[in-house]
Amino acid sequence: QVQLVESGGGLVQAGGSLRLSCAASGSIFSINAMGWYRQAPGKQRELVAAMTSGGTTNYADSVKGRFTISRDNAKNTMYLQMNSLKPEDTAVYYCNGVRGPRTGRYSWGQGTQVTVSS
């Protein structure tokens, strides 16, 4: 069973940056489309960044130009570089295999909290 562990969240002022990491228990990044999802209080989980097994990336309009998804297959680790953060980016961030805009392929990890203050 694949396990996903997210880290790197924290409290940052608007305009700041954070880098999230996602460690997987198996070599899944090169065979599956992977993504970063987020869920803000009272809102549905949403997919904000994705990378196909071939390396093609896609971003939600709300983060395009500010967030960058990347991966290191050798380390079974995926990253999300978040720049120019806004208060509306505040959410719990999760990584997972992409099944749909709100659903993942594997069991969800604990996520990592990102809080952006204005």
N, C-alpha and C positions, 0 to 999 in steps of 0.2 A: 504494500500500500504506500502510495506516495505521500510524503509529509512535506509541507511547505512552512517555512519559518520566515516571517517578515521582521525587519528591524530598520532602525535609522530615523524613526519619527521623532517629533519633539515640538517644542514651542518656538516659533520664529516670528519676527515682525514682518509686516507686509513689505514686499520687495526683496525679502531674503531668499535663501536657498537651502534646500535639504537634499540629501541623497539617500534613497531607500534601497535596501537590499532584500533579496529573496533567495533563501537557500533551499534547495530541493534535495530530497533523500535519494533521488535517482537521476539518471541521465535522460531527462525528459525534454530539455530545451531544444535539442536538435531534431526532435521528432514530432513535436507538437507546437501549435501556435500558443504562445503564452501571453498573458496580459496582466496589467495592473488595474484593479477595480478600486472604487472607493464608495463609502457609504457615510453620508452626513446624517446627523440626527433628524429623524422624522422623514427621511427621504429613502428612496429605493437605491439599492446598490447599482452602480453604473461602471461600465468599462471606459477607462480614460486613455489607455495606451496599450497597444498590442504589437507583437512581433511574430511573424510567421516562422516556420522552421527554416525557410530560406533566407530570412533576415529582413523581409519587407516590413516596414513599420506603418502603423496607422494611429491617429490620435483623434480624440474628441475635439470638437471645435473649441471648447472651453479651455483647453490646455495647449492647443497647437501653437508652436513657436516658443513655448515656455518649458515644456516637459520633454525629456528625451529618454526613451527606453533602450536598454542595451543588455547584453548578456555575455557571460564567460562560460562557454560550454565545459571547459576543462575543470572549472570550479563548481559546476552545477549551480551557478548563481546568476540571478538577474537583477538589474538595477533600474531605478527610476530617478533621474536627475531632475529636480524641480527648481526652476529659477523664477524670479519675479513673482513670488507667491502672493496670493490675494486671500483676504479673509474667507472668501467663498470656497477656497480650496480646503478648508478645515473639514476633516473627515477621518475615518479609519480606513487605511489603505491595505488592500489585500492583493496578493499575487495568486494566479491560478492558470491552469490551462483554459483556453478560451473555448467555451461551448456556445455562448450567446452573449448578448449585451448585458445580461444580469446574472448569468449562470456560468459556473465553472465546471471543469472536467473532473476535478479532484475534490476531496474534502477541504473545507476552508481552514486556514490557519487562524491564529489569534489576531492577526492584523497588527498594524502599527499606527498609533494615533499621530496625526499631524494637526497642529493648531496654529493658525496664523492670526496674529493680533493686528488690529488696525492702528 
